[in-house]
Amino acid sequence: MTQNSPPVCDYEGSDYQKSFWDEGGRAYEDKAEEIALKRLLPENGKLLLEIGAGAGRNTPRYKGYDRIVLLDYSRTQLQQAQERLGKSDRYIYIAADAYKLPFVDGLFDGATMIRTLHHMKDAPLAIRQVRRILQPSAKFILEYANKLNLKAILRYVLGKQEWSPFTPEQVEFVDLNFDFHPKTIRKWLKENNLKLARQLTVSHFRIAIIKRVFPASFLAKMDGLAQLTGDWWQLTPSVFTLSEAVGETPIAADGAFFQCPQCNHAPLIEEPEMLICANCNAKYTIRNGIYDFREPIA
């Protein structure tokens, strides 16, 4: 049996997509992230896991993949993604804990984790789980909140901030909201046989007065140019990384997909509205096209 997971940041019942992205003045950040993803994504792939998919903001940008698994802890967010993207064989909606991914080893040839790691108290565990479900040579795009950003450095130098942006440990500035040092992220990737291929610095102009003065499209275009310095230095609040899974690890057998997040048994028995683990008898519901692995039902 698996041990208890670290605490999870749950967006259940949240209108995050509407309040933060659609009406929250983040058009520039959204466009800048679109540019970064376009640079990092491979031209094609078979099966992509989008961890922390939310309401599907980025999902349409993964055009090269045949199928996409949208994973989020919040059913509300997945329902909103379903409304945005529709129900089709191309999209699979999964409510699950990122610390206990309900998939067999070596299933995916691609994965993304955008604006999600900053909610992870045990980020190394989350990265280990990602590597477990990746095939050799699979691509992993990770975005993280960077503690070594210029604003944090300035605040620290002026004595307006107690924690140092230069030290390697993560900092929890709000409950379950973490910033990470670039060297620490690179260390964790290497330890998990994820070979770093590229880094892009994103959101160079995330300053309120600049966003009020200049159009979002102009700032995003300028950001796109500045992103290219990401392999040299990382001083922005957001950093995108592209890594490749290396080493001899399993590739999932044809037809294999789910495993029990409680005991890691596979395969699961699929019934019309339920998945059942033959090993520990855990049962997981399927409601309106959403597989719910957060907690087994009684």
Buried (B, 14 or more C-beta within 10 A) or exposed (E): EEEEBBEBBBBEEBBBBEEBBBEEEBBBBBBBBBBBBEBBBBEEBEBBBBBBBBBBBBBEBBEEBEBBBBBBBBBBBBBBBBEEBEEEEEBBBBBBBBBBBBBBBBBBBBBBBBBBBBBBBEBEBBBBBBBBBBBBEBBBBBBBBBBBBBBBBEBBEEEEBEBBBEEBEBBEBEEBEBBBBBEBBBEBBEEBBBBBEBBBBBBBBBEEEEBEEBEBEEBBEBBBEBBEBBEEEBBBBBBBBBBBBBEEBBBBEEEBBBBBBBBBBBBBEBEEEBBBBEBBEBBBBBEEBBBBBBEBEE
